């Protein structure tokens, strides 16, 4: 029996939950043809730490997954793997050498770094006190007044001003991540293939699930794929995110009821559903979309060279990552140096009044109070 191991390694905020939910249903309906394992995130974390220390240990849980595998295809998945390329390579090599697997296929998805930073904020960082308060301190150090910016704006400002120093770092440097995987795939004994794509967007639409199954070599009923594709992962309301973030940042407001990252996601999802039907919407600060556009363009422009290399390496469509595709001519004139960006952010700050920002903040604090009722 031909045995294929498929490793789905995210990355985070790249459709992983949707893929995992679909794979679980596909495996359940496949009989004995496909096995799915939603990997414990501690496995890649501990593997990575051990590999970095050159002392890999605690392989019992990983080996148990391989030992109990009896179907032609085993799919293992966790987005945390997308932070640990050494762990992905180790799992692939161990499967080939120790468990006589015929083929390993590692599959991952990517997105523009600016959209990743915003998605990470809307999933985790809007409720992370340490990150939110560090952002305030960073803006102070840059000569910007934090109270003149919304929490999401502060987060994207920090990323934009830090990008030049972080662009070479894993895991968000897609080229460096995939280069490590590809080098191992060429040196390991056995068949080890690495495949990738960017996530679908309105401008670059395709079926994420169909793409994954094609890369994994798994056949599935088209009707089932269509049904599963329609089950999208719910997102939290942007207004809810900002209201909670403002409460956390305001020492005079009780924020003890707000869950930390990764906690009570179902409750936040139900609140978001409630918010969508609410008549209240806070007016965004002057120039908010302009600021996000400027910061996003600067981030993606800084990553452009490495993203182009990733696209060439993995045969991924460059136009998705091209920061100059379908943007306003005004953005093309904005320099991406930290000093010029700081001036652009300062200009937006100067267009705002303290009274308007206090009103915006109070509106969202009042709105947050209704969420507790």
WOHU-V580592 format. One record per backbone hydrogen bond with DSSP energy under -0.5 kcal/mol. NH is the residue of the N-H (numbers start at 1). CO is the residue of the C=O. If there is no record, write none. Layout:
NH	CO
NH	CO
This chain:
4	2
4	72
5	103
6	4
6	74
7	5
7	105
8	6
8	76
9	7
9	107
14	11
19	15
20	16
21	17
22	18
23	19
24	20
25	21
26	22
27	23
28	24
29	25
30	26
30	27
32	30
33	30
35	73
37	75
39	37
39	77
43	40
44	40
45	41
46	42
47	43
48	44
49	45
50	46
51	47
52	48
53	49
54	51
55	50
63	59
64	60
65	61
66	62
67	63
68	64
69	66
72	32
73	33
74	4
75	35
76	6
76	74
77	37
78	8
81	78
82	79
83	80
84	81
87	84
88	84
89	85
90	86
91	87
92	88
93	89
94	90
95	91
96	92
97	93
98	94
99	94
99	95
101	95
102	3
103	3
104	191
105	5
106	193
107	7
107	105
108	195
109	10
110	197
116	112
117	113
118	114
119	115
120	116
121	117
122	118
123	119
124	120
125	120
126	121
127	124
128	125
129	127
132	128
133	129
134	130
135	131
136	132
137	133
138	134
139	135
140	136
141	137
142	138
143	140
144	139
146	144
148	145
149	146
154	150
155	151
156	152
157	153
158	154
159	155
160	156
161	157
162	158
163	159
165	162
166	162
166	163
167	163
169	166
173	169
174	172
177	173
178	174
179	175
180	176
181	177
182	178
183	179
184	180
185	181
186	182
187	183
187	184
188	184
191	102
192	190
193	104
195	106
197	108
199	110
201	204
208	206
211	207
212	208
213	209
214	210
215	211
216	212
217	213
218	213
225	221
226	222
227	223
228	224
229	225
230	226
231	228
232	230
241	237
242	238
243	239
244	240
245	241
246	242
247	243
248	244
249	245
250	246
251	249
253	250
258	255
263	260
268	264
269	265
270	266
271	267
272	268
273	269
274	270
275	271
276	272
277	273
277	274
278	275
288	285
291	287
292	288
293	289
294	290
295	291
296	292
297	293
298	294
299	295
300	296
301	297
302	298
303	299
304	300
304	301
307	303
308	304
309	305
310	306
311	307
312	308
313	309
314	310
315	311
316	311
320	317
321	318
322	318
325	322
326	324
327	324
331	328
332	328
333	329
333	330
334	331
335	333
341	337
342	338
343	339
344	340
345	341
346	342
347	343
348	344
349	345
350	346
351	347
351	348
352	348
352	349
357	353
358	354
359	355
360	356
361	357
362	358
363	359
364	360
365	361
366	362
367	363
368	364
369	365
370	366
370	367
371	367
371	368
372	368
372	369
373	369
